[in-house]
Amino acid sequence: MQNTINKFDLKIRNFSSALDEIKSFVDKFDCPEFSIDLSSLNIIDAMKVLMLSSAYHYGRYPDGRIFCRCMSDEIISLIEGVAISNFELI
């Protein structure tokens, strides 16, 4: 049986809408693993979305994973220093 990852591309510049969209996606689909594209957000909003969505996803899927795509080296270096166990940079 092949394990598939639900693809969810976040291409919103508004922090509040992005978080609502992620919550809706997690509630609607059975997604212990999914990918998220934060490359369209600024560094502050990307960090907020990552931290809050990670906590929300962990509450539903403690063994789940979020695969995160970021375009900015600054965001990547900040994320690498944060101790969140359920996400991985891709």
N, CA, C and O atoms as a GROMACS GRO file, in nm:
protein
  360
    1MET      N    1   0.084  -0.119   0.000
    1MET     CA    2   0.000   0.000   0.000
    1MET      C    3   0.088   0.125   0.000
    1MET      O    4   0.178   0.139   0.084
    2GLN      N    5   0.064   0.213  -0.092
    2GLN     CA    6   0.146   0.333  -0.106
    2GLN      C    7   0.094   0.443  -0.014
    2GLN      O    8  -0.026   0.468  -0.008
    3ASN      N    9   0.184   0.507   0.057
    3ASN     CA   10   0.148   0.618   0.145
    3ASN      C   11   0.150   0.747   0.064
    3ASN      O   12   0.254   0.784   0.009
    4THR      N   13   0.037   0.816   0.057
    4THR     CA   14   0.031   0.940  -0.019
    4THR      C   15   0.024   1.058   0.074
    4THR      O   16  -0.029   1.049   0.185
    5ILE      N   17   0.078   1.168   0.028
    5ILE     CA   18   0.074   1.293   0.104
    5ILE      C   19  -0.026   1.385   0.037
    5ILE      O   20  -0.018   1.409  -0.084
    6ASN      N   21  -0.120   1.437   0.115
    6ASN     CA   22  -0.213   1.534   0.060
    6ASN      C   23  -0.137   1.661   0.029
    6ASN      O   24  -0.060   1.710   0.112
    7LYS      N   25  -0.158   1.716  -0.088
    7LYS     CA   26  -0.089   1.839  -0.129
    7LYS      C   27  -0.178   1.957  -0.098
    7LYS      O   28  -0.292   1.962  -0.143
    8PHE      N   29  -0.128   2.048  -0.024
    8PHE     CA   30  -0.200   2.169   0.010
    8PHE      C   31  -0.104   2.284  -0.006
    8PHE      O   32  -0.010   2.299   0.072
    9ASP      N   33  -0.128   2.366  -0.106
    9ASP     CA   34  -0.040   2.479  -0.132
    9ASP      C   35  -0.100   2.606  -0.073
    9ASP      O   36  -0.207   2.650  -0.115
   10LEU      N   37  -0.032   2.662   0.020
   10LEU     CA   38  -0.074   2.787   0.081
   10LEU      C   39  -0.018   2.901  -0.002
   10LEU      O   40   0.103   2.924  -0.004
   11LYS      N   41  -0.104   2.971  -0.071
   11LYS     CA   42  -0.061   3.083  -0.156
   11LYS      C   43  -0.141   3.208  -0.119
   11LYS      O   44  -0.193   3.278  -0.206
   12ILE      N   45  -0.150   3.233   0.009
   12ILE     CA   46  -0.227   3.345   0.060
   12ILE      C   47  -0.132   3.437   0.136
   12ILE      O   48  -0.042   3.389   0.205
   13ARG      N   49  -0.152   3.565   0.124
   13ARG     CA   50  -0.064   3.660   0.195
   13ARG      C   51  -0.124   3.705   0.328
   13ARG      O   52  -0.058   3.773   0.406
   14ASN      N   53  -0.246   3.667   0.355
   14ASN     CA   54  -0.314   3.708   0.477
   14ASN      C   55  -0.300   3.598   0.582
   14ASN      O   56  -0.348   3.486   0.561
   15PHE      N   57  -0.238   3.628   0.693
   15PHE     CA   58  -0.213   3.530   0.799
   15PHE      C   59  -0.342   3.467   0.849
   15PHE      O   60  -0.349   3.344   0.860
   16SER      N   61  -0.445   3.545   0.880
   16SER     CA   62  -0.569   3.492   0.935
   16SER      C   63  -0.638   3.397   0.838
   16SER      O   64  -0.683   3.290   0.878
   17SER      N   65  -0.646   3.434   0.712
   17SER     CA   66  -0.709   3.348   0.612
   17SER      C   67  -0.630   3.220   0.594
   17SER      O   68  -0.689   3.113   0.577
   18ALA      N   69  -0.501   3.229   0.596
   18ALA     CA   70  -0.416   3.112   0.577
   18ALA      C   71  -0.441   3.010   0.688
   18ALA      O   72  -0.456   2.891   0.660
   19LEU      N   73  -0.444   3.055   0.810
   19LEU     CA   74  -0.465   2.964   0.922
   19LEU      C   75  -0.604   2.902   0.918
   19LEU      O   76  -0.619   2.783   0.946
   20ASP      N   77  -0.705   2.980   0.883
   20ASP     CA   78  -0.841   2.926   0.870
   20ASP      C   79  -0.847   2.820   0.761
   20ASP      O   80  -0.914   2.718   0.776
   21GLU      N   81  -0.777   2.845   0.651
   21GLU     CA   82  -0.776   2.751   0.541
   21GLU      C   83  -0.708   2.619   0.580
   21GLU      O   84  -0.754   2.512   0.542
   22ILE      N   85  -0.601   2.628   0.655
   22ILE     CA   86  -0.531   2.508   0.701
   22ILE      C   87  -0.620   2.430   0.796
   22ILE      O   88  -0.631   2.308   0.783
   23LYS      N   89  -0.683   2.498   0.890
   23LYS     CA   90  -0.773   2.430   0.983
   23LYS      C   91  -0.886   2.361   0.909
   23LYS      O   92  -0.921   2.247   0.940
   24SER      N   93  -0.944   2.428   0.812
   24SER     CA   94  -1.052   2.371   0.732
   24SER      C   95  -1.004   2.247   0.658
   24SER      O   96  -1.075   2.146   0.652
   25PHE      N   97  -0.884   2.254   0.600
   25PHE     CA   98  -0.828   2.141   0.527
   25PHE      C   99  -0.808   2.021   0.620
   25PHE      O  100  -0.845   1.909   0.586
   26VAL      N  101  -0.750   2.044   0.737
   26VAL     CA  102  -0.724   1.936   0.832
   26VAL      C  103  -0.855   1.876   0.882
   26VAL      O  104  -0.864   1.755   0.900
   27ASP      N  105  -0.956   1.960   0.905
   27ASP     CA  106  -1.085   1.910   0.951
   27ASP      C  107  -1.160   1.832   0.843
   27ASP      O  108  -1.229   1.735   0.872
   28LYS      N  109  -1.145   1.875   0.718
   28LYS     CA  110  -1.220   1.815   0.608
   28LYS      C  111  -1.161   1.683   0.560
   28LYS      O  112  -1.236   1.590   0.527
   29PHE      N  113  -1.029   1.673   0.555
   29PHE     CA  114  -0.962   1.555   0.500
   29PHE      C  115  -0.888   1.480   0.609
   29PHE      O  116  -0.840   1.538   0.706
   30ASP      N  117  -0.880   1.350   0.591
   30ASP     CA  118  -0.798   1.268   0.679
   30ASP      C  119  -0.654   1.287   0.634
   30ASP      O  120  -0.611   1.226   0.536
   31CYS      N  121  -0.580   1.371   0.704
   31CYS     CA  122  -0.446   1.407   0.654
   31CYS      C  123  -0.342   1.402   0.765
   31CYS      O  124  -0.298   1.506   0.815
   32PRO      N  125  -0.301   1.281   0.805
   32PRO     CA  126  -0.192   1.274   0.901
   32PRO      C  127  -0.062   1.329   0.845
   32PRO      O  128   0.028   1.367   0.920
   33GLU      N  129  -0.053   1.333   0.712
   33GLU     CA  130   0.063   1.395   0.646
   33GLU      C  131   0.013   1.484   0.533
   33GLU      O  132  -0.074   1.444   0.456
   34PHE      N  133   0.069   1.604   0.524
   34PHE     CA  134   0.040   1.691   0.411
   34PHE      C  135   0.153   1.790   0.394
   34PHE      O  136   0.232   1.812   0.485
   35SER      N  137   0.160   1.849   0.276
   35SER     CA  138   0.264   1.948   0.251
   35SER      C  139   0.202   2.086   0.243
   35SER      O  140   0.086   2.102   0.205
   36ILE      N  141   0.282   2.184   0.280
   36ILE     CA  142   0.235   2.322   0.281
   36ILE      C  143   0.343   2.410   0.219
   36ILE      O  144   0.462   2.395   0.247
   37ASP      N  145   0.300   2.501   0.137
   37ASP     CA  146   0.392   2.591   0.069
   37ASP      C  147   0.378   2.730   0.132
   37ASP      O  148   0.276   2.797   0.114
   38LEU      N  149   0.479   2.771   0.205
   38LEU     CA  150   0.477   2.901   0.274
   38LEU      C  151   0.557   3.007   0.200
   38LEU      O  152   0.584   3.114   0.254
   39SER      N  153   0.596   2.978   0.077
   39SER     CA  154   0.684   3.068   0.005
   39SER      C  155   0.620   3.202  -0.031
   39SER      O  156   0.692   3.297  -0.061
   40SER      N  157   0.488   3.212  -0.028
   40SER     CA  158   0.423   3.339  -0.062
   40SER      C  159   0.406   3.431   0.059
   40SER      O  160   0.362   3.545   0.044
   41LEU      N  161   0.441   3.384   0.177
   41LEU     CA  162   0.424   3.465   0.299
   41LEU      C  163   0.554   3.533   0.340
   41LEU      O  164   0.663   3.485   0.309
   42ASN      N  165   0.540   3.645   0.409
   42ASN     CA  166   0.660   3.709   0.463
   42ASN      C  167   0.712   3.626   0.581
   42ASN      O  168   0.643   3.535   0.627
   43ILE      N  169   0.830   3.657   0.628
   43ILE     CA  170   0.897   3.575   0.728
   43ILE      C  171   0.819   3.565   0.860
   43ILE      O  172   0.813   3.458   0.920
   44ILE      N  173   0.760   3.674   0.904
   44ILE     CA  174   0.685   3.674   1.030
   44ILE      C  175   0.558   3.590   1.017
   44ILE      O  176   0.530   3.506   1.103
   45ASP      N  177   0.481   3.612   0.910
   45ASP     CA  178   0.357   3.537   0.890
   45ASP      C  179   0.384   3.389   0.866
   45ASP      O  180   0.309   3.304   0.913
   46ALA      N  181   0.492   3.358   0.795
   46ALA     CA  182   0.526   3.217   0.771
   46ALA      C  183   0.556   3.147   0.903
   46ALA      O  184   0.510   3.034   0.925
   47MET      N  185   0.630   3.211   0.991
   47MET     CA  186   0.659   3.151   1.122
   47MET      C  187   0.533   3.134   1.205
   47MET      O  188   0.514   3.031   1.269
   48LYS      N  189   0.445   3.235   1.205
   48LYS     CA  190   0.320   3.224   1.280
   48LYS      C  191   0.234   3.111   1.228
   48LYS      O  192   0.182   3.030   1.304
   49VAL      N  193   0.219   3.106   1.096
   49VAL     CA  194   0.137   3.000   1.035
   49VAL      C  195   0.196   2.863   1.066
   49VAL      O  196   0.124   2.771   1.103
   50LEU      N  197   0.326   2.849   1.053
   50LEU     CA  198   0.390   2.721   1.080
   50LEU      C  199   0.370   2.677   1.226
   50LEU      O  200   0.333   2.563   1.251
   51MET      N  201   0.394   2.766   1.319
   51MET     CA  202   0.382   2.732   1.461
   51MET      C  203   0.238   2.694   1.497
   51MET      O  204   0.214   2.592   1.562
   52LEU      N  205   0.143   2.777   1.454
   52LEU     CA  206   0.003   2.752   1.491
   52LEU      C  207  -0.056   2.632   1.417
   52LEU      O  208  -0.131   2.554   1.476
   53SER      N  209  -0.025   2.618   1.290
   53SER     CA  210  -0.078   2.503   1.216
   53SER      C  211  -0.014   2.373   1.266
   53SER      O  212  -0.080   2.269   1.270
   54SER      N  213   0.112   2.379   1.303
   54SER     CA  214   0.179   2.262   1.358
   54SER      C  215   0.112   2.218   1.488
   54SER      O  216   0.089   2.099   1.509
   55ALA      N  217   0.082   2.312   1.575
   55ALA     CA  218   0.015   2.280   1.702
   55ALA      C  219  -0.125   2.223   1.676
   55ALA      O  220  -0.165   2.126   1.740
   56TYR      N  221  -0.198   2.284   1.584
   56TYR     CA  222  -0.333   2.238   1.552
   56TYR      C  223  -0.329   2.097   1.493
   56TYR      O  224  -0.407   2.011   1.533
   57HIS      N  225  -0.240   2.074   1.399
   57HIS     CA  226  -0.227   1.943   1.335
   57HIS      C  227  -0.183   1.838   1.437
   57HIS      O  228  -0.233   1.726   1.434
   58TYR      N  229  -0.092   1.872   1.525
   58TYR     CA  230  -0.044   1.779   1.627
   58TYR      C  231  -0.158   1.735   1.719
   58TYR      O  232  -0.162   1.620   1.762
   59GLY      N  233  -0.250   1.826   1.749
   59GLY     CA  234  -0.365   1.792   1.832
   59GLY      C  235  -0.453   1.685   1.770
   59GLY      O  236  -0.512   1.604   1.842
   60ARG      N  237  -0.461   1.684   1.639
   60ARG     CA  238  -0.543   1.584   1.569
   60ARG      C  239  -0.462   1.460   1.534
   60ARG      O  240  -0.514   1.348   1.538
   61TYR      N  241  -0.336   1.477   1.501
   61TYR     CA  242  -0.250   1.368   1.454
   61TYR      C  243  -0.114   1.375   1.524
   61TYR      O  244  -0.018   1.426   1.467
   62PRO      N  245  -0.106   1.325   1.647
   62PRO     CA  246   0.022   1.335   1.721
   62PRO      C  247   0.141   1.270   1.650
   62PRO      O  248   0.255   1.311   1.671
   63ASP      N  249   0.115   1.169   1.567
   63ASP     CA  250   0.223   1.103   1.494
   63ASP      C  251   0.232   1.152   1.350
   63ASP      O  252   0.307   1.096   1.270
   64GLY      N  253   0.156   1.256   1.315
   64GLY     CA  254   0.152   1.307   1.178
   64GLY      C  255   0.273   1.392   1.144
   64GLY      O  256   0.357   1.423   1.229
   65ARG      N  257   0.281   1.430   1.016
   65ARG     CA  258   0.392   1.512   0.966
   65ARG      C  259   0.338   1.620   0.874
   65ARG      O  260   0.243   1.599   0.800
   66ILE      N  261   0.401   1.736   0.881
   66ILE     CA  262   0.376   1.844   0.786
   66ILE      C  263   0.508   1.867   0.712
   66ILE      O  264   0.612   1.890   0.773
   67PHE      N  265   0.500   1.862   0.581
   67PHE     CA  266   0.617   1.888   0.498
   67PHE      C  267   0.606   2.031   0.449
   67PHE      O  268   0.507   2.067   0.384
   68CYS      N  269   0.705   2.111   0.480
   68CYS     CA  270   0.699   2.255   0.459
   68CYS      C  271   0.797   2.300   0.351
   68CYS      O  272   0.915   2.264   0.353
   69ARG      N  273   0.746   2.377   0.256
   69ARG     CA  274   0.830   2.435   0.152
   69ARG      C  275   0.841   2.585   0.176
   69ARG      O  276   0.740   2.654   0.188
   70CYS      N  277   0.962   2.634   0.182
   70CYS     CA  278   0.988   2.777   0.200
   70CYS      C  279   1.091   2.820   0.097
   70CYS      O  280   1.186   2.747   0.068
   71MET      N  281   1.072   2.938   0.043
   71MET     CA  282   1.165   2.989  -0.058
   71MET      C  283   1.277   3.071   0.004
   71MET      O  284   1.386   3.079  -0.054
   72SER      N  285   1.253   3.131   0.115
   72SER     CA  286   1.349   3.223   0.174
   72SER      C  287   1.450   3.151   0.264
   72SER      O  288   1.411   3.071   0.349
   73ASP      N  289   1.576   3.179   0.246
   73ASP     CA  290   1.679   3.122   0.332
   73ASP      C  291   1.663   3.168   0.476
   73ASP      O  292   1.696   3.095   0.570
   74GLU      N  293   1.612   3.291   0.496
   74GLU     CA  294   1.591   3.343   0.631
   74GLU      C  295   1.485   3.262   0.704
   74GLU      O  296   1.500   3.229   0.822
   75ILE      N  297   1.376   3.229   0.633
   75ILE     CA  298   1.270   3.149   0.694
   75ILE      C  299   1.322   3.010   0.726
   75ILE      O  300   1.297   2.957   0.834
   76ILE      N  301   1.395   2.952   0.633
   76ILE     CA  302   1.450   2.818   0.655
   76ILE      C  303   1.542   2.816   0.776
   76ILE      O  304   1.535   2.724   0.856
   77SER      N  305   1.628   2.915   0.790
   77SER     CA  306   1.720   2.917   0.903
   77SER      C  307   1.646   2.937   1.036
   77SER      O  308   1.686   2.881   1.138
   78LEU      N  309   1.539   3.017   1.035
   78LEU     CA  310   1.458   3.033   1.156
   78LEU      C  311   1.385   2.905   1.191
   78LEU      O  312   1.382   2.865   1.308
   79ILE      N  313   1.325   2.840   1.092
   79ILE     CA  314   1.248   2.719   1.115
   79ILE      C  315   1.338   2.607   1.167
   79ILE      O  316   1.299   2.532   1.256
   80GLU      N  317   1.457   2.596   1.111
   80GLU     CA  318   1.549   2.491   1.154
   80GLU      C  319   1.586   2.504   1.302
   80GLU      O  320   1.619   2.404   1.366
   81GLY      N  321   1.579   2.624   1.356
   81GLY     CA  322   1.613   2.645   1.496
   81GLY      C  323   1.497   2.625   1.592
   81GLY      O  324   1.515   2.633   1.713
   82VAL      N  325   1.377   2.600   1.538
   82VAL     CA  326   1.258   2.583   1.622
   82VAL      C  327   1.236   2.434   1.647
   82VAL      O  328   1.243   2.353   1.555
   83ALA      N  329   1.209   2.400   1.772
   83ALA     CA  330   1.189   2.260   1.809
   83ALA      C  331   1.043   2.220   1.792
   83ALA      O  332   0.968   2.213   1.889
   84ILE      N  333   1.005   2.193   1.667
   84ILE     CA  334   0.871   2.141   1.638
   84ILE      C  335   0.894   2.003   1.577
   84ILE      O  336   0.962   1.989   1.476
   85SER      N  337   0.836   1.901   1.639
   85SER     CA  338   0.868   1.764   1.599
   85SER      C  339   0.786   1.713   1.481
   85SER      O  340   0.822   1.610   1.424
   86ASN      N  341   0.678   1.780   1.443
   86ASN     CA  342   0.593   1.723   1.340
   86ASN      C  343   0.606   1.791   1.203
   86ASN      O  344   0.518   1.774   1.119
   87PHE      N  345   0.711   1.864   1.181
   87PHE     CA  346   0.729   1.921   1.046
   87PHE      C  347   0.868   1.892   0.993
   87PHE      O  348   0.964   1.869   1.068
   88GLU      N  349   0.876   1.895   0.862
   88GLU     CA  350   1.002   1.869   0.794
   88GLU      C  351   1.011   1.963   0.674
   88GLU      O  352   0.914   1.980   0.600
   89LEU      N  353   1.127   2.022   0.655
   89LEU     CA  354   1.149   2.109   0.539
   89LEU      C  355   1.173   2.026   0.415
   89LEU      O  356   1.246   1.927   0.418
   90ILE      N  357   1.110   2.067   0.304
   90ILE     CA  358   1.132   1.997   0.177
   90ILE      C  359   1.180   2.095   0.073
   90ILE      O  360   1.205   2.057  -0.041
   0.00000   0.00000   0.00000
